[in-house]
């Protein structure tokens, strides 16, 4: 793979007509080391955030040994990429055939569920031909919790309600070696209090069910930095999670797990796009809603941007983007702050696209081709460099302790 110092060097060398993905392995490795060294439990990468085998190898080399997989395709891919990794099948709704293949062919022992029907499916699928039920399962009951402190809700689709959790926990306890409770506070949780609220709900579920719990999995939701989204230090999240985990009525040897996705891979990549046309404050670029900018279009996510032309010196102005397809929905409102005199033929770097950008790309209308190169510079924002102004001075974390 070609390597360059930074985005401007890529533009000078290639003058690309198609988008170019910029990969920063050092940034992903740094994020992984941060989690493996500082999170007070086991951090497993949520593969759905970016399923690149190259990225998965980078995370493995940096100490991430466990991977949250959501489909049998992800199970196969990660197992082929990392034969020794521990895989956890954390989608609460799976096919019986997928569970059976995961268990018997790929050695997957950990599964999540949120209904009695799913429990029965897992038990049946992991029973061998002689009728002997599996005795080595880790089964985690997914509890529904609030997403009110997150930018993207994950509270509607999965999770057993607290009022219905006790019978499910009691039934699941009968079929597993280790019983766990998991939850997801939503994507981009902007305060650690989101986890405090969720863990209090976990406490209530355990007390009501009166079962021994061996695993508490706080899921994902750990944030990255974007325009207007500057979260507290991740150490604050870790401290409060650990504090409330330690206070739960659980097994003395219980394990604490997490499923970071965005926080491990957002800084891994960015993309260079070319301005094909300008119409007032609208820029027509060669990537968009059906490419790496899915979130910018569909959930109005604001990614950081930088113009790559040295002669653009006017004050910054607000722009929106149109992508390259024929669809009016291929529109990204922004606003994206760029030099006022930007025009057709200029290039823009759009940052923090390592999470979900690569996973959402399609080839709709024949677009979607993208060369990938490595760059040595830093991502536009980072939680891990150690040079970030400490936001804790203005965050209300202290009052939660």
ChimeraX attribute file (.defattr): number of C-alpha atoms within 10 A of each C-alpha:
attribute: neighborCount
match mode: 1-to-1
recipient: residues
	/A:1	6
	/A:2	9
	/A:3	14
	/A:4	15
	/A:5	12
	/A:6	16
	/A:7	26
	/A:8	18
	/A:9	14
	/A:10	21
	/A:11	19
	/A:12	11
	/A:13	10
	/A:14	9
	/A:15	14
	/A:16	16
	/A:17	14
	/A:18	17
	/A:19	24
	/A:20	23
	/A:21	24
	/A:22	28
	/A:23	24
	/A:24	23
	/A:25	19
	/A:26	18
	/A:27	23
	/A:28	25
	/A:29	23
	/A:30	20
	/A:31	22
	/A:32	27
	/A:33	19
	/A:34	18
	/A:35	25
	/A:36	18
	/A:37	12
	/A:38	14
	/A:39	20
	/A:40	18
	/A:41	18
	/A:42	18
	/A:43	28
	/A:44	27
	/A:45	30
	/A:46	25
	/A:47	27
	/A:48	18
	/A:49	21
	/A:50	24
	/A:51	19
	/A:52	17
	/A:53	15
	/A:54	11
	/A:55	21
	/A:56	22
	/A:57	16
	/A:58	19
	/A:59	26
	/A:60	20
	/A:61	13
	/A:62	18
	/A:63	17
	/A:64	22
	/A:65	19
	/A:66	20
	/A:67	28
	/A:68	27
	/A:69	24
	/A:70	20
	/A:71	20
	/A:72	19
	/A:73	12
	/A:74	18
	/A:75	24
	/A:76	17
	/A:77	16
	/A:78	25
	/A:79	19
	/A:80	13
	/A:81	15
	/A:82	17
	/A:83	12
	/A:84	12
	/A:85	17
	/A:86	19
	/A:87	27
	/A:88	24
	/A:89	26
	/A:90	24
	/A:91	16
	/A:92	19
	/A:93	19
	/A:94	19
	/A:95	13
	/A:96	17
	/A:97	14
	/A:98	16
	/A:99	24
	/A:100	22
	/A:101	17
	/A:102	26
	/A:103	21
	/A:104	14
	/A:105	10
	/A:106	19
	/A:107	16
	/A:108	21
	/A:109	22
	/A:110	22
	/A:111	28
	/A:112	25
	/A:113	29
	/A:114	25
	/A:115	22
	/A:116	14
	/A:117	10
	/A:118	18
	/A:119	23
	/A:120	15
	/A:121	19
	/A:122	26
	/A:123	19
	/A:124	17
	/A:125	21
	/A:126	24
	/A:127	16
	/A:128	12
	/A:129	7
	/A:130	6
	/A:131	9
	/A:132	10
	/A:133	16
	/A:134	18
	/A:135	14
	/A:136	13
	/A:137	20
	/A:138	21
	/A:139	29
	/A:140	29
	/A:141	27
	/A:142	27
	/A:143	23
	/A:144	24
	/A:145	27
	/A:146	19
	/A:147	22
	/A:148	15
	/A:149	20
	/A:150	19
	/A:151	17
	/A:152	15
	/A:153	18
	/A:154	20
	/A:155	17
	/A:156	10
	/A:157	9
	/A:158	19
	/A:159	22
	/A:160	19
	/A:161	15
	/A:162	16
	/A:163	10
	/A:164	14
	/A:165	24
	/A:166	20
	/A:167	14
	/A:168	17
	/A:169	28
	/A:170	17
	/A:171	15
	/A:172	25
	/A:173	20
	/A:174	10
	/A:175	20
	/A:176	20
	/A:177	15
	/A:178	20
	/A:179	24
	/A:180	27
	/A:181	25
	/A:182	27
	/A:183	30
	/A:184	27
	/A:185	26
	/A:186	23
	/A:187	22
	/A:188	22
	/A:189	26
	/A:190	22
	/A:191	22
	/A:192	25
	/A:193	19
	/A:194	22
	/A:195	27
	/A:196	19
	/A:197	15
	/A:198	22
	/A:199	24
	/A:200	15
	/A:201	18
	/A:202	26
	/A:203	16
	/A:204	17
	/A:205	21
	/A:206	21
	/A:207	14
	/A:208	16
	/A:209	16
	/A:210	14
	/A:211	19
	/A:212	19
	/A:213	22
	/A:214	20
	/A:215	21
	/A:216	24
	/A:217	23
	/A:218	23
	/A:219	25
	/A:220	24
	/A:221	30
	/A:222	25
	/A:223	26
	/A:224	25
	/A:225	21
	/A:226	18
	/A:227	14
	/A:228	9
	/A:229	13
	/A:230	14
	/A:231	21
	/A:232	24
	/A:233	19
	/A:234	20
	/A:235	14
	/A:236	16
	/A:237	21
	/A:238	18
	/A:239	16
	/A:240	18
	/A:241	23
	/A:242	16
	/A:243	13
	/A:244	17
	/A:245	24
	/A:246	13
	/A:247	11
	/A:248	18
	/A:249	17
	/A:250	21
	/A:251	12
	/A:252	10
	/A:253	9
	/A:254	19
	/A:255	17
	/A:256	20
	/A:257	21
	/A:258	25
	/A:259	26
	/A:260	25
	/A:261	27
	/A:262	27
	/A:263	28
	/A:264	30
	/A:265	30
	/A:266	28
	/A:267	31
	/A:268	27
	/A:269	27
	/A:270	29
	/A:271	25
	/A:272	27
	/A:273	27
	/A:274	25
	/A:275	21
	/A:276	18
	/A:277	16
	/A:278	17
	/A:279	9
	/A:280	8
	/A:281	14
	/A:282	17
	/A:283	22
	/A:284	21
	/A:285	25
	/A:286	22
	/A:287	29
	/A:288	26
	/A:289	26
	/A:290	26
	/A:291	26
	/A:292	26
	/A:293	27
	/A:294	24
	/A:295	20
	/A:296	20
	/A:297	21
	/A:298	15
	/A:299	12
	/A:300	15
	/A:301	18
	/A:302	22
	/A:303	21
	/A:304	21
	/A:305	19
	/A:306	17
	/A:307	21
	/A:308	21
	/A:309	16
	/A:310	7
	/A:311	10
	/A:312	16
	/A:313	13
	/A:314	11
	/A:315	10
	/A:316	14
	/A:317	14
	/A:318	14
	/A:319	20
	/A:320	16
	/A:321	25
	/A:322	26
	/A:323	25
	/A:324	22
	/A:325	22
	/A:326	10
	/A:327	13
	/A:328	8
	/A:329	14
	/A:330	22
	/A:331	25
	/A:332	26
	/A:333	19
	/A:334	17
	/A:335	18
	/A:336	21
	/A:337	17
	/A:338	20
	/A:339	19
	/A:340	15
	/A:341	12
	/A:342	24
	/A:343	17
	/A:344	14
	/A:345	15
	/A:346	18
	/A:347	25
	/A:348	22
	/A:349	22
	/A:350	23
	/A:351	23
	/A:352	27
	/A:353	26
	/A:354	29
	/A:355	25
	/A:356	22
	/A:357	23
	/A:358	20
	/A:359	17
	/A:360	17
	/A:361	19
	/A:362	16
	/A:363	11
	/A:364	14
	/A:365	11
	/A:366	9
	/A:367	19
	/A:368	20
	/A:369	14
	/A:370	18
	/A:371	14
	/A:372	16
	/A:373	17
	/A:374	20
	/A:375	23
	/A:376	16
	/A:377	14
	/A:378	15
	/A:379	21
	/A:380	18
	/A:381	18
	/A:382	20
	/A:383	20
	/A:384	18
	/A:385	11
	/A:386	8
	/A:387	8
	/A:388	11
	/A:389	8
	/A:390	12
	/A:391	11
	/A:392	13
	/A:393	10
	/A:394	9
	/A:395	13
	/A:396	13
	/A:397	16
	/A:398	10
	/A:399	6
	/A:400	9
	/A:401	10
